[in-house]
């Protein structure tokens, strides 16, 4: 059954008015940006983990270290990978607003409930702030992307970059809010355990604000998400069950992935008839597994570095406010990079753009361990460049999934693509258990993360 919002939208925004259609599409893009703005709290984990880890360790809730705390963000990635496929099914059954609302509700609830679970156990905070918020993000992540690209089918890379750019912008805003609330006097972490280079906060005034911070963030997220959900709708006349569509899109964009288009001669331009791949058909292609393995390898490095950049910075920079600025401006790189790399992918090819992303990310992670020699400026620049580099994956991959396998089953297909995130948690725990990552030795861990990437 077609989405009810299709009929409502057709009546309100007739397709015979191009200008009106563009304005309505722009509102959908803005709504997607607002929703992804809240999902950007994923990238505030690096800023929050010193507060969370210090709170649990000093108050005797758990003896968790910074390295082990990466399990939380890995659990979030796992939840996202598990739920994104289901979010696609929800959208096809109930429409984009309902699917997005369910995801946003679970996401904000997971963050808010952490007010209680941070005093329970590390496992409890892992489930709520990690897995539960990840499930919500998974339900709601792909739907705004799909809606936006349906309104602007010839600008998939740019539009996806704008929407997911909200994730980077969210970290810019919420990093500052977190630090301004939890540590307004810019106190430095003073507690250092024997045999570790890591430093922890032990000031009571700082630690007392950590649980309340979760409630504040959850409320802010919910307010922005409600506005974004209201804006979510499909273009006039859109149906989920059409088998084929014609699009003016160059077959060159599929370079290095898979050839699925048939070119038709239409005067001076090429019109491609794009077959829509059902999930079962997509899973039979080599292209899917190439993209899946690429995401798996890059996610492992992203999860580790985005979680521990601040903990590493604290070993030689004793200025919490400066580190919050590092996180904020790095999130600008995260947001701008998604738009920039999406544009580059549109102008060149997915293969060229993604290869550049992976190469630059490996180089900057590998050389991060030398930033203490350059002090604050070098650390600021390197973290910014790391976020600018890896951000490209999250605009290039959604657009390439739509190009390679069509837009009709996009939310389900992209959800299956992101099932690679599930492996991230398993890999993180296994590496910790085998001693690949160990507490108090962050420089060695960054080098290993670059090598594994």
Secondary structure, DSSP 8 states (H G I E B T S, - for coil): ---HHHHHHHHHS-TT-HHHHHHHHHHHHHHHHHHHHHHGGGGGHHHHHHHHHHHHHHTTS----HHHHHHHHHHHHHHHHHHHHHHHHHHHHH-HHHHHHHHHHHHHHHHHHHHHHTTT-HHHHIIIIIIIHHHHHHHHHHHHHHHHHHH-GGGHHHHHHHHHHHHHHHHHHHHHHHHHHH-TT-----B--TT----B---HHHHHHHHHHHHHHHHHHHHHHHHHHHH----TT--TT--EEEE---GGGGTTT---EEEEEETTEEEEEEE---HHHHTTSHHHHHHHHHHHHHHHHHHHHHHHHHHHHTTT---HHHHHHHHHHHHHHHHHHHHHHHHHHHHS-HHHHHHHHHHHHHHHHHHGGGGGGTHHHHHHHHHHHHHHHHTTHHHHHHHHHHHHH-STTHHHHHHHHTTHHHHHHHHHHHHHHTTSS-TT-HHHHHHHHHHH-
